[in-house]
Amino acid sequence: MHQQIYIVLIKYSTKVKKAVLFDFDGVLIDSINVMESAWKEVQSILPEEIDFVHYKHLIGMPFYDILERLKIPKSIHEEIKLKYSSISQIHSSEIKLMPHARHLLEVLKYNGIKVGLVTSKDKERTSELISRFDLNFDVVITPELVFQGKPSPEPLFLASIMLNLSIENCLFIGDMDSDMKSASSLGMDYLHYLGGYQTITSESYGGVINNLLDINEYLRL
């Protein structure tokens, strides 16, 4: 089924891609263990325990949106955010680049294709990780720049505007349902990375890849 979806996307993606936009966590970086450690630490603040599996399902949305979806009282959102960020910072050395991520970005740049980051991670943490891994993006979209984060199409739309490109000239790579819905709502071509944190559902949109280097095949590089 996955292979069939991939072929269909290639067949109908007729516009030349001038930019590839990426989600961060689960696509370019692997931070799931850090997220789980931080979430375990905030349990002491919560009125009742919420298993990490419920949080993981919502990864890709802005942090405060996740807390709202989990029906956590707004009165403790800021306290949770502070503790979560603190623990994440302590364990940040555990975050690693996904296989082939750096090579892929270099290949895209070499071929004159712009690269962008569209993430739900806040600006401070995003900037720290970009600097740590010495990554180079033409545009970086964090929740602070938009009114609504993913699954709203607004972050992707803003990225295309800042790159001065049409939606048809952009490709988005994600790994969560919120990524897929964001691209679908905008009509932007989308590839779902199966090496990330969430497999696709029966309501899938776009195509799938098992390896980040499959993007080169899609772009015919």
C-alpha positions, 0 to 999 in steps of 0.5 A: 500500500505504501509503495502505491501511494508513493508512485501516485505522488510522483506521477502527479507532482508535475511542478518543479520543487524549488524548496523542501520543508522539514519537520524537526523532531522525528524527521531531522532529529531524534529526540523521543527519549528526551521528550519521554524523560521530560514528560515523566518529570512533569507528572508531579505537577499534573492533577493526575498522571498522563502516560507518555503515549498520549503525549507522543500521539500529539507531537508535532503540535505546539506545546501549549496546544498539546496541553490543551488537547490533554485537558490539562488546566491552563493555570499550570501550563507555564509551570509545566512548560518551564519544567519540561524545558529544563529537563529537556535542556539537561538531557539535550546531549541525547538528541541525535541527527536522524540517519542521512539528515546532514547529507540530505541537506547538503545534497539539496543545497548543492542542487540549488534547492532551498531548505526550510524548517517548520517545527512546533519546537519553540524558537529558543530550543530550535536555535540551540539545536540548529547551532549545535548540529551546525545546520543551515536553513533558508527559513525557520518557522517556529510557533512564535511566528504564527497564530496557529501551529500545525495541523493548521496550514499557516506555518507551511504557508508562511514558509512558502511566502518567506521563500518567495515560492508558490505552494506548488514549488514546495515539498514538505517532509513530516512524520506526524498526523499534524504534519500531514494535515497541515500539508493537505489543508494547503495542498502542498506535496507531502512525504511521510517519513516512516522512520519517525514517530507515527505511521500513516493512517487510512486517511493518508495524504501524499506519499511515504518514504522509509529513508530520508535519501528517498527524497533524492529519488522523488526529486530525481537528483 
